[in-house]
Structures are given as structure tokens and as C-alpha cells.
């Protein structure tokens, strides 16, 4: 049995973006009738729709669809969540890891929902600083926990491929609410995410 990937795209948006990518290729001096480029405008159109699908998704709804009453009141940590996003300044990728923790206040959320929330915001044109706070704010709003912590470590192609061209640089951003603003809880979180075992 062969594998068939199922994705859906707006025919109207696909056609509109396809024409624009065709114009970009021409402007760059490419021959759009060259075999290797014949389907590139359509592929690029669909890729951009996929990479920005987060605009059509509601992170609060995702989280509220899997909230459960639970008496657990210690840290819940999901670390090393893969991150792929597009920088809004150059529309080049940035990628890395996201670490998210919260301390429940009578409710927990299905663990798979946290990476889904990361993807909702990552699948938009972004800056890492805003992305960090959007993840934190949505978990805080939906769960109303005792505290939330988010750390993102990412490499930015706009720094690696162009501009300063520093291939080994990474950027770390963090945001904390509630009990994570206290040094003891925050340090426990930071210690846990630094443990690579």
C-alpha cells in the first residue's frame, strides 16, 4: 500500500500566490519555463500556506479541548519540543527547541496539546521574543495554573545565511509567570531543561 499525504489548500490562495512566485522567479532572472522550475510556483505557494497555517488555528480552543480535573500540583514539563518558524523580517526559517512547564491549579491539560500550541504560533510569521510570550499567555489563559515557564533556544537563518553570517550562534528567550517568578521554582525548571538525559 502506497503512502498518500493528505493536505488541503485554498484553490484561490494557491493560484494567487503561484502567480506572485512566478513573478519573483522572473524578477530574479530565472527561466520559469525551465523544467526544474515548472512546478516551483505552485509548490512554493502550498509550502507558504502550510508554514503559515497557524493564523487559522485557535490555541485556547486546542487547550480547552483537553483540560481535566486533577489534584496534581507539582511541575509538569514538556521539553525539547521541536520548533520551526519563519522570521517576519526576512521570511527565512528559524528553528530549535521549546521547553514549557506549568504548575497545575486543579486542572491539567493533555500533554500533546502543548506542542500543538507551539506549532500554532510557530506557523505564523514570527519573532522569537513574541512567540515565547504567546505560548506562555495562551497556556496561562486556558489553564489558569499557578505559574507557567517557557524557554526557546533557536538558530536563525537570517543570521546564519546572510547579514552577519554567524553559523554557530543561537538565541535564547524566556518568560515566566506566577510561581516561576520565584528563584527556587525557576531554578528547578532551568535545571530540568538543562539535563539532557
C-alpha positions as CSV (number, residue, x, y, z in Angstrom):
1,X,0.0,0.0,0.0
2,X,1.5,3.4,-1.0
3,X,1.6,6.4,1.3
4,X,-0.6,9.3,0.4
5,X,-0.2,12.6,2.2
6,X,-3.4,14.5,2.7
7,X,-3.2,18.3,2.8
8,X,-5.8,20.9,1.8
9,X,-5.2,24.3,0.3
10,X,-7.4,27.2,-0.7
11,X,-7.5,27.0,-4.6
12,X,-7.9,30.8,-4.7
13,X,-5.0,31.5,-2.4
14,X,-2.9,28.8,-4.2
15,X,-3.5,30.4,-7.6
16,X,-2.8,34.0,-6.3
17,X,0.4,33.0,-4.6
18,X,1.5,30.9,-7.6
19,X,1.4,34.0,-9.9
20,X,3.4,36.0,-7.4
21,X,6.1,33.4,-7.0
22,X,6.2,33.1,-10.8
23,X,6.8,36.9,-11.0
24,X,9.5,36.6,-8.3
25,X,11.4,33.9,-10.2
26,X,11.2,36.1,-13.4
27,X,12.5,39.2,-11.5
28,X,15.4,37.1,-10.2
29,X,16.4,36.4,-13.8
30,X,15.2,32.7,-13.8
31,X,13.7,31.0,-16.8
32,X,10.2,30.0,-15.5
33,X,9.8,27.5,-18.4
34,X,12.9,25.6,-17.3
35,X,11.9,22.0,-16.4
36,X,13.1,22.2,-12.8
37,X,11.0,25.4,-12.2
38,X,7.8,24.5,-14.0
39,X,6.0,23.4,-10.7
40,X,8.0,25.6,-8.3
41,X,5.5,28.5,-8.1
42,X,2.7,26.0,-7.1
43,X,5.0,24.1,-4.7
44,X,6.1,27.4,-3.1
45,X,2.6,28.6,-2.8
46,X,1.5,25.4,-1.0
47,X,4.6,25.4,1.2
48,X,3.9,29.0,2.3
49,X,0.3,28.1,3.1
50,X,1.4,25.2,5.2
51,X,4.1,27.2,7.0
52,X,1.6,29.9,8.0
53,X,-1.4,27.7,8.8
54,X,-1.3,28.9,12.4
55,X,-3.3,32.0,11.6
56,X,-6.4,29.8,11.1
57,X,-6.0,27.9,14.4
58,X,-7.1,28.8,17.9
59,X,-4.6,27.8,20.7
60,X,-7.1,28.4,23.5
61,X,-9.7,26.1,21.8
62,X,-7.0,23.4,21.4
63,X,-6.1,23.6,25.1
64,X,-9.6,23.8,26.4
65,X,-10.5,20.7,24.4
66,X,-8.3,18.5,26.7
67,X,-8.4,20.0,30.2
68,X,-9.0,17.6,33.0
69,X,-9.6,18.0,36.8
70,X,-6.6,16.6,38.6
71,X,-5.2,17.1,42.1
72,X,-1.6,17.0,40.9
73,X,0.2,20.2,42.0
74,X,3.8,19.8,41.0
75,X,5.6,20.9,37.9
76,X,4.6,19.5,34.5
77,X,7.4,19.9,32.0
78,X,7.4,19.2,28.3
79,X,10.9,19.9,27.0
80,X,12.7,19.7,23.7
81,X,9.6,20.4,21.6
82,X,10.9,20.9,18.0
83,X,10.3,24.4,16.6
84,X,10.2,25.5,13.0
85,X,9.1,29.0,12.2
86,X,9.6,31.9,9.7
87,X,11.2,35.2,10.8
88,X,8.9,38.0,9.9
89,X,11.8,40.3,8.9
90,X,13.3,38.2,6.1
91,X,10.8,35.3,5.9
92,X,13.7,32.9,6.5
93,X,13.4,29.9,8.9
94,X,14.4,29.8,12.5
95,X,14.4,26.5,14.3
96,X,15.3,25.0,17.7
97,X,13.7,23.7,20.9
98,X,10.9,24.9,23.1
99,X,10.6,24.0,26.8
100,X,7.3,24.6,28.5
101,X,6.3,24.0,32.2
102,X,3.3,24.8,34.3
103,X,2.2,24.1,37.8
104,X,-1.5,22.9,37.9
105,X,-4.1,24.6,39.9
106,X,-6.7,21.9,39.9
107,X,-6.5,21.1,36.2
108,X,-4.1,19.5,33.8
109,X,-4.0,19.5,30.0
110,X,-3.4,16.6,27.6
111,X,0.4,16.6,27.1
112,X,0.1,16.6,23.2
113,X,-1.7,19.9,23.3
114,X,1.4,21.8,24.5
115,X,3.4,21.0,21.3
116,X,0.3,21.8,19.3
117,X,0.1,25.3,20.8
118,X,3.8,25.8,20.0
119,X,3.0,24.9,16.4
120,X,0.0,27.2,16.2
121,X,2.2,30.2,17.0
122,X,5.3,28.9,15.1
123,X,3.2,28.5,11.9
124,X,2.9,32.3,11.6
125,X,5.5,35.0,10.6
126,X,7.2,35.5,13.9
127,X,9.9,37.0,16.1
128,X,11.2,34.7,18.8
129,X,10.5,37.1,21.6
130,X,6.8,37.4,20.7
131,X,6.5,33.7,20.1
132,X,7.8,33.0,23.7
133,X,5.1,35.2,25.2
134,X,2.3,33.9,23.0
135,X,2.9,30.4,24.1
136,X,3.1,31.4,27.8
137,X,0.0,33.7,27.6
138,X,-2.2,31.0,25.9
139,X,-1.4,28.3,28.5
140,X,-1.8,30.8,31.3
141,X,-5.2,32.0,30.0
142,X,-6.6,28.5,29.3
143,X,-5.4,26.6,32.4
144,X,-5.1,29.4,34.9
145,X,-2.2,27.5,36.6
146,X,-0.1,28.6,39.5
147,X,2.6,29.5,37.0
148,X,4.0,29.0,33.5
149,X,7.5,28.9,32.2
150,X,8.7,29.0,28.6
151,X,12.2,28.9,27.2
152,X,13.1,28.9,23.5
153,X,16.5,28.1,22.1
154,X,16.8,28.7,18.3
155,X,19.1,29.3,15.4
156,X,18.1,31.9,12.9
157,X,18.9,31.5,9.2
158,X,18.7,35.3,8.8
159,X,21.9,35.5,10.9
160,X,23.5,32.3,9.5
161,X,22.9,32.7,5.7
162,X,23.0,36.5,5.4
163,X,23.8,39.6,7.4
164,X,26.4,38.8,10.0
165,X,26.7,35.1,8.8
166,X,27.4,33.6,12.3
167,X,26.7,29.9,11.8
168,X,27.2,28.9,15.4
169,X,25.0,31.5,17.2
170,X,21.8,30.6,19.0
171,X,19.2,32.9,20.6
172,X,17.5,32.1,23.9
173,X,14.4,33.8,25.1
174,X,12.4,33.1,28.3
175,X,9.2,34.1,30.0
176,X,7.8,33.3,33.5
177,X,4.6,33.8,35.4
178,X,3.3,33.1,38.9
179,X,5.4,30.8,41.0
180,X,8.1,30.6,38.3
181,X,9.0,34.2,39.1
182,X,10.4,32.8,42.4
183,X,14.0,31.9,42.1
184,X,13.6,28.4,43.7
185,X,10.9,27.2,41.2
186,X,12.5,28.9,38.2
187,X,15.9,27.3,39.0
188,X,14.3,23.9,39.3
189,X,12.8,24.4,35.8
190,X,16.1,25.6,34.4
191,X,18.0,22.7,35.9
192,X,15.5,20.2,34.5
193,X,15.7,21.6,30.9
194,X,19.5,21.6,31.0
195,X,19.6,17.9,31.9
196,X,20.0,16.2,28.5
197,X,19.3,12.7,29.9
